[in-house]
């Protein structure tokens, strides 16, 4: 009986250079949340396309400006956001880098109205394509460059 009681007081040794947690929030000197690391990142339902393990960096107003996430389907994504009030606030992302679950990759840039304006993509056959897009009223224009050539398309847009 004495052995059991003494054993209850013994704490397992923890390595001093290891911290285990599901979420780590770093505050700045004023106590504002600035960096969130999470597995998953704690967010309201629907804030992202799926819960993910990653990191977000917030500005001094608490607005996300950078996000990095590994999604359940294996997609790795990094997004750089513009400040609020510099375009359509429904999607402030301006630069996005993705490593897809199938081994492809892309980098894309969005404009202030959230339209993709250029994109570099690596497809499933390891071909690289550079695309430039424009959206004059009623149209969608696409110029694509690849090692096999260049093409241009013009599509009606509602």
BAMARRO-388526 format. One record per residue (C-alpha): residue number from 1; residue in one letter; x, y, z. Coordinates in Angstrom, 1 decimal, always signed. Each point is the difference from the previous one (the first is absolute). Layout:
# BAMARRO-388526
nr:NUM, rest:a, c1:X, c2:Y, c3:Z
...
***
This chain:
# BAMARRO-388526
nr:1, rest:x, c1:+0.0, c2:+0.0, c3:+0.0
nr:2, rest:x, c1:+2.8, c2:+2.4, c3:+0.8
nr:3, rest:x, c1:+1.6, c2:-0.8, c3:-3.3
nr:4, rest:x, c1:-3.1, c2:+1.1, c3:-1.9
nr:5, rest:x, c1:-0.4, c2:+3.2, c3:+2.0
nr:6, rest:x, c1:+3.6, c2:+0.9, c3:-0.6
nr:7, rest:x, c1:-0.3, c2:-0.8, c3:-3.7
nr:8, rest:x, c1:-2.9, c2:+2.4, c3:-0.4
nr:9, rest:x, c1:+2.2, c2:+2.9, c3:+1.0
nr:10, rest:x, c1:+2.7, c2:-0.7, c3:-2.5
nr:11, rest:x, c1:-0.4, c2:+2.0, c3:-3.3
nr:12, rest:x, c1:+1.4, c2:-1.3, c3:-3.2
nr:13, rest:x, c1:+3.0, c2:+1.8, c3:-1.1
nr:14, rest:x, c1:-0.6, c2:+2.5, c3:-2.9
nr:15, rest:x, c1:+2.8, c2:+1.0, c3:-2.4
nr:16, rest:x, c1:+0.7, c2:+3.7, c3:+0.7
nr:17, rest:x, c1:+0.3, c2:+0.8, c3:-3.8
nr:18, rest:x, c1:-3.4, c2:-1.5, c3:-0.9
nr:19, rest:x, c1:-3.4, c2:+1.7, c3:+0.1
nr:20, rest:x, c1:-3.0, c2:-2.1, c3:-0.9
nr:21, rest:x, c1:-3.3, c2:+1.7, c3:-0.8
nr:22, rest:x, c1:-2.8, c2:+0.1, c3:-2.6
nr:23, rest:x, c1:+0.0, c2:+3.8, c3:-0.3
nr:24, rest:x, c1:+2.7, c2:+2.6, c3:+0.7
nr:25, rest:x, c1:-0.9, c2:+3.7, c3:-0.1
nr:26, rest:x, c1:+2.7, c2:+2.6, c3:+0.1
nr:27, rest:x, c1:-0.9, c2:+3.5, c3:+1.2
nr:28, rest:x, c1:+1.9, c2:+3.2, c3:-0.6
nr:29, rest:x, c1:+1.2, c2:+2.3, c3:+2.7
nr:30, rest:x, c1:-3.5, c2:+1.6, c3:+0.2
nr:31, rest:x, c1:-1.7, c2:-3.4, c3:+0.5
nr:32, rest:x, c1:-1.4, c2:-0.2, c3:-3.5
nr:33, rest:x, c1:-0.2, c2:-3.4, c3:-1.7
nr:34, rest:x, c1:+2.5, c2:+0.1, c3:-2.9
nr:35, rest:x, c1:+1.0, c2:-3.6, c3:-0.8
nr:36, rest:x, c1:-2.2, c2:-3.1, c3:+0.3
nr:37, rest:x, c1:+1.4, c2:-3.5, c3:-0.5
nr:38, rest:x, c1:-2.5, c2:-2.8, c3:+0.2
nr:39, rest:x, c1:-0.7, c2:-3.7, c3:-0.8
nr:40, rest:x, c1:-2.6, c2:+1.0, c3:-1.1
nr:41, rest:x, c1:-0.1, c2:+3.8, c3:+0.0
nr:42, rest:x, c1:-2.9, c2:+1.0, c3:+2.3
nr:43, rest:x, c1:-2.5, c2:+1.9, c3:-2.2
nr:44, rest:x, c1:-3.8, c2:+0.3, c3:-0.3
nr:45, rest:x, c1:-1.5, c2:-2.7, c3:-2.3
nr:46, rest:x, c1:+0.1, c2:+1.0, c3:-3.7
nr:47, rest:x, c1:+2.9, c2:+2.5, c3:+0.5
nr:48, rest:x, c1:+2.1, c2:-2.2, c3:-2.4
nr:49, rest:x, c1:-0.7, c2:-2.6, c3:-2.6
nr:50, rest:x, c1:+0.8, c2:-2.6, c3:+2.6
nr:51, rest:x, c1:+1.6, c2:-0.2, c3:+3.5
nr:52, rest:x, c1:+3.8, c2:+0.1, c3:-0.4
nr:53, rest:x, c1:+3.2, c2:-0.3, c3:+1.9
nr:54, rest:x, c1:+2.0, c2:+3.1, c3:-0.4
nr:55, rest:x, c1:+0.8, c2:+3.6, c3:+0.9
nr:56, rest:x, c1:-1.6, c2:+3.4, c3:-0.4
nr:57, rest:x, c1:+1.6, c2:+3.4, c3:+0.6
nr:58, rest:x, c1:-2.2, c2:+2.9, c3:+0.9
nr:59, rest:x, c1:+0.7, c2:+3.7, c3:-0.3
nr:60, rest:x, c1:-0.2, c2:+2.4, c3:+2.9
nr:61, rest:x, c1:-3.8, c2:+0.3, c3:-0.6
nr:62, rest:x, c1:-0.5, c2:-3.8, c3:+0.3
nr:63, rest:x, c1:-0.5, c2:-0.5, c3:-3.7
nr:64, rest:x, c1:+1.5, c2:-3.0, c3:-1.7
nr:65, rest:x, c1:+2.8, c2:+0.9, c3:-2.4
nr:66, rest:x, c1:+1.7, c2:-3.3, c3:-0.5
nr:67, rest:x, c1:-1.2, c2:-3.6, c3:+0.2
nr:68, rest:x, c1:+1.8, c2:-3.3, c3:-0.4
nr:69, rest:x, c1:-1.9, c2:-3.3, c3:+0.2
nr:70, rest:x, c1:+0.1, c2:-3.7, c3:-0.7
nr:71, rest:x, c1:-3.5, c2:-1.2, c3:-0.8
nr:72, rest:x, c1:-1.5, c2:-3.5, c3:+0.7
nr:73, rest:x, c1:+0.2, c2:-0.9, c3:-3.7
nr:74, rest:x, c1:+3.8, c2:+0.6, c3:-0.1
nr:75, rest:x, c1:-0.1, c2:+3.5, c3:-1.6
nr:76, rest:x, c1:+2.6, c2:+2.4, c3:+1.4
nr:77, rest:x, c1:-1.0, c2:+3.7, c3:-0.5
nr:78, rest:x, c1:+1.6, c2:+3.3, c3:+0.8
nr:79, rest:x, c1:-1.9, c2:+3.3, c3:-0.4
nr:80, rest:x, c1:+1.0, c2:+3.7, c3:+0.3
nr:81, rest:x, c1:-2.8, c2:+2.4, c3:+0.6
nr:82, rest:x, c1:-0.4, c2:+3.7, c3:-0.6
nr:83, rest:x, c1:-1.2, c2:+2.3, c3:+2.8
nr:84, rest:x, c1:-3.8, c2:+0.6, c3:+0.3
nr:85, rest:x, c1:-1.3, c2:+2.9, c3:-2.1
nr:86, rest:x, c1:+2.4, c2:-0.6, c3:-2.9
nr:87, rest:x, c1:-2.5, c2:-1.9, c3:-2.2
nr:88, rest:x, c1:-2.9, c2:-2.5, c3:+0.3
nr:89, rest:x, c1:+0.2, c2:-0.9, c3:+3.7
nr:90, rest:x, c1:-1.8, c2:-3.3, c3:-0.6
nr:91, rest:x, c1:+3.4, c2:-1.4, c3:-1.2
nr:92, rest:x, c1:+3.1, c2:+2.1, c3:+0.8
nr:93, rest:x, c1:+2.4, c2:-2.7, c3:-1.1
nr:94, rest:x, c1:+2.4, c2:+1.4, c3:-2.6
nr:95, rest:x, c1:+2.7, c2:-2.7, c3:-0.4
nr:96, rest:x, c1:-0.7, c2:-3.8, c3:+0.5
nr:97, rest:x, c1:+2.5, c2:-2.9, c3:-0.3
nr:98, rest:x, c1:-1.3, c2:-3.5, c3:+0.0
nr:99, rest:x, c1:+1.5, c2:-3.5, c3:-0.1
nr:100, rest:x, c1:-2.9, c2:-2.2, c3:-1.0
nr:101, rest:x, c1:-0.7, c2:-3.6, c3:+1.3
nr:102, rest:x, c1:+0.8, c2:-1.4, c3:-3.5
nr:103, rest:x, c1:+3.5, c2:+1.5, c3:-0.1
nr:104, rest:x, c1:-0.8, c2:+3.0, c3:-2.1
nr:105, rest:x, c1:+0.6, c2:+3.6, c3:+1.1
nr:106, rest:x, c1:-1.1, c2:+3.5, c3:-0.8
nr:107, rest:x, c1:+0.7, c2:+3.6, c3:+0.9
nr:108, rest:x, c1:-2.7, c2:+2.6, c3:-0.7
nr:109, rest:x, c1:-0.6, c2:+3.7, c3:+0.4
nr:110, rest:x, c1:-3.5, c2:+1.4, c3:+0.6
nr:111, rest:x, c1:-1.0, c2:+3.6, c3:-0.7
nr:112, rest:x, c1:-2.0, c2:+2.3, c3:+2.3
nr:113, rest:x, c1:-3.3, c2:-1.4, c3:-1.3
nr:114, rest:x, c1:+1.2, c2:-3.6, c3:+0.7
nr:115, rest:x, c1:+0.5, c2:-0.9, c3:-3.6
nr:116, rest:x, c1:+3.1, c2:-2.2, c3:-0.7
nr:117, rest:x, c1:+2.2, c2:+2.2, c3:-2.3
nr:118, rest:x, c1:+3.0, c2:-2.4, c3:-0.4
nr:119, rest:x, c1:+0.8, c2:-3.5, c3:+0.8
nr:120, rest:x, c1:+3.0, c2:-2.3, c3:-0.3
nr:121, rest:x, c1:-1.0, c2:-3.7, c3:+0.2
nr:122, rest:x, c1:+1.8, c2:-3.4, c3:+0.0
nr:123, rest:x, c1:-2.4, c2:-2.6, c3:-1.3
nr:124, rest:x, c1:-0.2, c2:-3.8, c3:+0.5
nr:125, rest:x, c1:+2.4, c2:-0.5, c3:-3.0
nr:126, rest:x, c1:+2.6, c2:+2.4, c3:+1.5
nr:127, rest:x, c1:-0.8, c2:+2.6, c3:-2.7
nr:128, rest:x, c1:+0.3, c2:+3.7, c3:+1.1
nr:129, rest:x, c1:-2.5, c2:+2.5, c3:-1.2
nr:130, rest:x, c1:+0.0, c2:+3.8, c3:+0.5
nr:131, rest:x, c1:-3.4, c2:+1.6, c3:-0.4
nr:132, rest:x, c1:-1.1, c2:+3.7, c3:-0.1
nr:133, rest:x, c1:-3.6, c2:+0.8, c3:+0.3
nr:134, rest:x, c1:-2.1, c2:+3.2, c3:-0.5
nr:135, rest:x, c1:-3.6, c2:+0.7, c3:+0.5
nr:136, rest:x, c1:-1.3, c2:+3.0, c3:-2.0
nr:137, rest:x, c1:-3.8, c2:+0.5, c3:+0.2
nr:138, rest:x, c1:-1.8, c2:-3.1, c3:-1.2
nr:139, rest:x, c1:+3.2, c2:-2.0, c3:-0.9
nr:140, rest:x, c1:+2.6, c2:-2.2, c3:+1.4
nr:141, rest:x, c1:+3.4, c2:+0.1, c3:-1.8
nr:142, rest:x, c1:+2.7, c2:-2.7, c3:+0.5
nr:143, rest:x, c1:+3.5, c2:-0.1, c3:-1.4
nr:144, rest:x, c1:+1.9, c2:-3.2, c3:+0.8
nr:145, rest:x, c1:+3.7, c2:-0.7, c3:-0.5
nr:146, rest:x, c1:+1.6, c2:-3.4, c3:+0.2
nr:147, rest:x, c1:+3.0, c2:-1.8, c3:-1.4
nr:148, rest:x, c1:-2.2, c2:-1.3, c3:-2.8
nr:149, rest:x, c1:-1.3, c2:+3.4, c3:-1.0
nr:150, rest:x, c1:-2.3, c2:+2.9, c3:+0.6
nr:151, rest:x, c1:-3.7, c2:+0.3, c3:-0.3
nr:152, rest:x, c1:-2.7, c2:+2.7, c3:+0.5
nr:153, rest:x, c1:-3.7, c2:-0.3, c3:+0.8
nr:154, rest:x, c1:-2.9, c2:+2.4, c3:+0.4
nr:155, rest:x, c1:-3.1, c2:-1.2, c3:+1.8
nr:156, rest:x, c1:-3.3, c2:+1.8, c3:+0.8
nr:157, rest:x, c1:-0.5, c2:+0.7, c3:+3.7
nr:158, rest:x, c1:-3.2, c2:+0.8, c3:+1.8
***
